[in-house]
Amino acid sequence: MTKDLVEEIRNIAVPPFSGDSHAWHEAAQEVIAQAPKASLIPQEKLDSAIKTTERDPTLLLPEERIEYVSQLGKSVQADAVLNGIILSREDRYELILQLVSSKDSRVLWSQAVDFSFKDDQLTRSDQKELLNKMLSPLIPLLGKREKPVLPVQPKQEMQQKIEPVQKPELQKKSDPQPKSDKKTKPSKKPGKGVKPQQAPEDVSPM
């Protein structure tokens, strides 16, 4: 049993059980109605929702029931659905009950029991006696706790932060000798310590 979630269940739908030929779901509705803090979805509302599915709940296979009853619970605004399955084994029967969340198809609680009856005779009081024993751990918990109310957050405009895109730095090519537009002319002045050459003297003829 998922106790915390069971305690938040307040509205329950009880559709016809799978393999049911004795209106077990009606007896189950009478037992569920004893829950002090839970309420049943009206049968008329439930029948109308079942018609829209165009499927007979009593003929569905057990593995088909979970998803079916969960969707059915959503359509009638029930918190959960009591899913009932009756399996026959020669002269004995097995009754399986499951509390299925309408929100996410999760099985919140389950119980199973074997039973038998003679000459195909089964009274409503017999059904309610068996169902009371099965549902006795569940009934006191239903609707025991309020659902937590989530705080409403004010809508804030999403501001998109635009981060500057960093461009990759270009590698600078090393230039050992910076180029200059003006070409340096060689100096005409003689260097220090160098005597200028004298022009040869004219040799007069003798």
C-alpha positions in Angstrom: 0.0 0.0 0.0 1.2 3.5 -0.9 -0.3 5.0 2.3 0.5 8.7 1.6 -1.2 8.6 -1.8 -4.1 6.6 -0.6 -4.9 9.2 2.1 -5.2 11.8 -0.6 -7.9 9.9 -2.5 -11.3 11.5 -2.2 -13.3 10.7 -5.3 -13.5 7.0 -6.4 -15.1 5.4 -9.4 -16.2 1.7 -9.2 -16.9 0.3 -12.7 -18.1 -3.3 -13.4 -15.6 -5.9 -12.5 -13.9 -8.1 -15.1 -15.5 -11.6 -15.3 -18.4 -10.4 -13.1 -21.9 -11.9 -13.6 -23.2 -11.0 -10.1 -22.9 -7.2 -10.0 -20.0 -7.3 -7.6 -19.2 -3.6 -8.3 -22.6 -2.6 -6.9 -21.8 -4.3 -3.6 -18.4 -2.7 -3.7 -19.9 0.8 -4.1 -22.0 0.2 -1.0 -18.9 -0.6 1.0 -16.9 2.3 -0.4 -19.7 4.6 0.5 -19.0 3.9 4.2 -15.7 5.8 3.9 -16.2 9.0 6.0 -14.0 11.3 3.9 -14.4 9.9 0.4 -17.1 10.1 -2.1 -18.3 7.9 -5.0 -18.6 9.0 -8.6 -22.3 8.7 -9.5 -23.2 5.6 -11.4 -25.0 7.6 -14.1 -21.9 9.6 -14.8 -19.8 6.4 -14.9 -22.1 4.6 -17.2 -22.1 7.6 -19.6 -18.3 7.5 -19.7 -18.2 3.8 -20.3 -20.4 4.1 -23.3 -18.0 6.5 -24.9 -15.2 3.9 -24.7 -17.4 1.4 -26.7 -15.9 -1.4 -24.6 -17.5 -3.7 -22.1 -15.4 -3.6 -18.8 -16.6 -7.1 -17.8 -15.0 -8.6 -20.9 -11.6 -7.0 -20.7 -8.6 -9.2 -19.9 -6.9 -8.5 -16.5 -3.8 -7.0 -18.3 -6.1 -4.6 -20.2 -7.9 -3.3 -17.2 -5.2 -1.1 -15.6 -4.9 1.4 -18.4 -8.6 1.2 -19.2 -9.8 2.1 -15.7 -7.2 4.8 -15.3 -8.4 6.6 -18.4 -12.0 6.0 -17.3 -11.2 7.7 -13.9 -9.7 10.7 -15.7 -12.8 11.1 -17.8 -15.1 11.2 -14.7 -12.6 13.3 -12.7 -12.0 10.6 -10.1 -8.8 10.5 -8.1 -8.7 6.7 -8.3 -10.7 3.7 -9.6 -11.4 0.5 -7.7 -10.5 -2.2 -10.3 -12.1 -5.6 -9.7 -11.2 -8.9 -11.4 -12.9 -12.2 -10.8 -11.1 -15.4 -12.0 -12.8 -18.7 -12.0 -11.0 -22.0 -11.2 -13.3 -25.0 -11.4 -15.5 -24.7 -8.3 -13.6 -21.8 -6.8 -13.1 -18.2 -7.6 -10.5 -15.5 -6.9 -11.4 -11.9 -6.4 -8.7 -9.3 -7.0 -9.2 -5.7 -6.0 -6.9 -2.9 -7.0 -7.0 0.8 -6.3 -5.6 2.4 -9.4 -4.5 6.1 -9.7 -6.3 8.0 -12.4 -3.3 10.3 -12.7 -0.6 7.8 -13.7 -2.1 4.2 -13.7 -0.2 3.3 -10.6 -1.6 0.6 -8.3 -1.8 2.2 -4.9 -3.3 -0.8 -3.1 -4.2 -4.4 -3.9 -5.9 -7.3 -2.2 -6.9 -10.8 -3.4 -8.9 -13.6 -1.8 -10.3 -17.1 -2.8 -13.9 -17.9 -2.3 -16.6 -20.3 -3.3 -20.4 -20.6 -3.2 -22.8 -23.4 -3.7 -25.4 -24.0 -6.4 -24.5 -20.7 -8.1 -26.3 -18.8 -5.2 -24.7 -15.6 -4.0 -26.5 -13.0 -2.0 -25.7 -9.3 -1.7 -25.0 -9.7 2.0 -22.5 -12.5 1.2 -20.8 -10.1 -1.2 -20.7 -7.2 1.2 -19.4 -9.4 4.0 -16.4 -10.5 1.8 -15.8 -7.0 0.5 -15.9 -5.5 3.9 -13.1 -7.8 5.0 -11.0 -7.0 2.0 -11.5 -3.3 2.1 -11.3 -2.8 5.8 -7.6 -1.7 5.7 -8.4 0.8 2.9 -11.6 2.5 4.0 -10.3 4.4 7.1 -7.4 5.9 5.0 -9.4 7.3 2.1 -9.5 11.1 2.1 -7.7 11.3 5.4 -5.2 13.9 4.2 -5.6 17.0 2.1 -3.7 17.1 -1.2 -0.8 19.5 -0.9 -1.5 22.8 -2.6 1.4 23.9 -4.8 2.2 27.6 -4.6 1.4 29.6 -7.7 4.4 31.2 -9.1 4.0 34.5 -11.0 4.9 34.3 -14.6 8.1 35.9 -15.4 9.2 36.9 -18.8 12.2 34.8 -19.8 15.0 37.0 -20.6 17.4 35.5 -23.0 20.9 36.1 -22.0 23.1 36.8 -24.9 26.7 36.1 -24.1 29.3 37.8 -26.3 30.9 35.3 -28.6 34.6 35.4 -28.2 36.4 35.4 -31.5 39.6 33.4 -31.6 42.7 35.5 -31.4 44.7 35.6 -34.5 48.3 34.6 -34.1 50.6 37.5 -34.7 53.4 36.7 -37.0 56.7 37.8 -35.5 58.6 40.3 -37.7 62.1 40.6 -36.4 62.9 43.6 -38.5 60.1 46.1 -38.8 59.8 47.4 -42.3 60.3 51.1 -42.9 58.9 53.0 -45.9 62.0 55.2 -46.2 65.2 53.5 -47.3 68.2 54.5 -45.4 70.9 56.0 -47.6 74.5 55.1 -46.9 76.4 57.9 -45.1 78.9 59.8 -47.3 80.9 60.9 -44.3 84.0 58.9 -43.7 84.2 56.9 -40.6 86.4 58.0 -37.8 90.1 57.1 -38.0 90.0 56.9 -41.7 92.0 59.6 -43.6 90.7 60.8 -46.8 92.7 59.9 -49.8 94.6 62.8 -51.4 94.4 63.4 -55.0 97.6 62.5 -56.9 99.8 65.5 -57.6 100.5 66.4 -61.1 104.0 65.4 -62.2 105.6 68.2 -64.1 107.8 67.2 -67.0 111.5 67.8 -66.4 
